[in-house]
Amino acid sequence: MYSSLKKQRRWIFFGTLILWVIGVGCHASYYVYSVLSGSPSPDLYANGVGFQLIAFALVCLPMWLLSLVLLLVAEFSILCRSPTRV
């Protein structure tokens, strides 16, 4: 039983990470294409996808990383606490 519970926890943590990666990917693509859909910048380097991904990494990714850490800490504290004996 302990092994089954441990596997379930692992899958929950893994599922959280997969959903987080999907969320970051969707937000990054929305960010890049919303910036590039406007009028072109006079700076040619700013019109590239690579530059916009770097801008996303500097502007939005820290918030996403913080949310992942907080979510995993919350999951760990809820799922991995030992049951209290009465």
N, C-alpha and C positions, 0 to 999 in steps of 0.2 A: 504494500500500500504506500509506503514511504516513497518508493521509487516512482510510482505512478503520479503522486502528488508533485514530486520534484520535476518530472517531465512536463506536467501541466504548467507549472510555474515557468519553466524554460520556454515553452511555447507561447505563453502570455508575453514574456519579455521580448521574445523574437518577433511576435506579431506586432507589438508596439513599435519596435524598431523599423519593421517593414512599412507600417502605416506612416511613420514619421518620414521615412525616405520618400515615399510616394507624395506626401504633403509638401515636402521641400521641393521636390521635382516639379510639381504642379505650380507652386508659388513662383519658383524660379522662371519657369517658362512663361507664366503670365506677366511677371515683372519685365522680362527681357522683351517680349513682343509688344507689351503696352508702351514701353519706352521707344522701341524702334518703329512703332506704327505712326508716331507723330512726324512732324517735319524734320528733315535731316539736320543734324548739328553741323556747324561749320568746321568743327574739329573732326577730321575723318576717322580718327581712331575710336571716337565715341559712337560711331555708327555700326560698329562690329558687335557680333554676338559675344565674342570672348571678353571684350571690355565690359559689356553689360553684365556678364556672369561674375566678373571680378567685383563690379560695383554691388551686385546682389550679395556676394559673399561678405563684403565689408559692411553693408547697411543692414541686411535682413537676417543673415545666417546666425549672428550672435544671439538674436532673440529665439530663433529656432533651436539652437543648441541649449540655451538655458531652459526652454520649455521641455526638451527631451530629458535633461538631467532632473528637473523637478518631477516630471511624470514618472521616471524610473525610480526615483527615491520614494515617491508616494506608493507606487506599486510594490516596491521591495518592503516598505514598512507595513503595508497591509497584508501582503501575501506570505511574508517570511517570518512574521512574529510567531513565537511559540504559544500554543494554547495555555491558558492559565488553568491550574488545577484548583478545584474547590475542595 
